[in-house]
Amino acid sequence: MYFKAKLIILDEPTTALSVKETEIVLQFIEDVKQQGIPVIFITHNIYHVYQVADRFVILDRGVKVADIVKEGVTPEDIMHIIREGKVLDEIITGETDA
């Protein structure tokens, strides 16, 4: 399906797909990752990409506002970064003031 590519770029691959079709795409991404092939998954659906991502690079009008690993970051943290255009300190450090 991917013709022995060394990198796969998917731009909004789950847009307008059914739940079953989306599961097929996400499984494809997992399978490709297991083969050691990097995947760039461009999407506005945080919940889809969160399932398969190891790291997130977030752009705002072409400017990188975040480059964070998945560990310790929730989908809600990602959505906050997108809304605010910046990363909160507790997302980076894992610490809060409370």
C-alpha positions in Angstrom: 0.0 0.0 0.0 2.8 2.4 0.8 5.3 1.2 -1.9 8.2 0.7 0.4 8.3 4.4 1.4 10.9 5.6 3.9 8.5 8.2 5.3 4.7 8.4 5.1 2.9 11.7 5.3 -0.9 11.6 5.9 -2.8 14.8 5.6 -6.2 14.5 7.3 -6.5 10.8 6.6 -9.5 10.2 8.8 -11.6 13.1 7.7 -15.1 12.0 6.6 -14.4 8.4 7.3 -16.7 6.0 9.3 -15.6 4.7 12.6 -14.6 1.4 11.0 -12.7 3.1 8.2 -10.9 5.3 10.8 -9.9 2.2 12.8 -8.4 0.7 9.6 -6.3 3.9 9.0 -5.1 4.0 12.6 -4.2 0.3 12.5 -2.3 0.9 9.2 -0.3 3.7 11.0 0.5 1.3 13.9 1.6 -1.4 11.5 3.9 0.9 9.6 5.4 2.2 12.8 6.1 -1.3 13.9 8.2 -1.7 10.7 10.2 1.4 11.8 8.8 3.7 9.1 8.1 7.2 10.4 4.7 8.7 9.9 3.7 12.3 9.8 -0.1 12.5 10.7 -1.5 15.9 9.9 -5.0 16.3 11.5 -7.4 18.5 13.5 -8.7 15.4 15.3 -6.6 15.2 18.4 -8.3 12.0 19.6 -7.3 10.2 16.4 -3.7 11.2 16.3 -3.3 10.8 20.1 -3.9 7.0 19.7 -1.0 6.5 17.4 1.4 9.4 18.1 4.8 9.3 19.9 5.2 13.0 19.8 3.3 16.1 18.7 4.5 19.1 16.7 1.9 21.8 16.8 1.9 24.7 14.3 0.0 27.9 14.4 -0.1 29.6 11.0 3.1 27.8 10.0 5.0 28.6 13.2 6.0 25.8 15.5 4.5 26.5 19.0 5.2 23.1 20.5 7.2 20.0 20.0 6.5 17.6 22.9 6.6 13.9 23.5 3.4 12.0 24.3 4.4 10.8 27.7 2.6 12.8 30.3 0.6 14.9 27.9 -3.2 14.4 27.6 -5.4 15.2 24.6 -6.8 18.1 26.6 -3.2 19.5 27.0 -2.8 19.3 23.3 -6.1 21.1 22.7 -5.1 23.8 25.2 -1.8 24.4 23.3 -3.8 24.7 20.1 -6.3 27.1 21.6 -3.7 29.3 23.4 -0.9 29.0 20.9 1.6 28.3 23.7 2.7 25.5 26.1 1.9 25.7 29.8 4.8 25.1 32.1 3.1 22.2 33.8 2.7 20.4 30.5 6.5 20.6 30.0 7.5 20.0 33.6 4.6 17.9 34.8 4.3 20.1 37.9 1.5 22.3 39.0 1.4 25.1 41.6 -1.3 23.2 43.6 
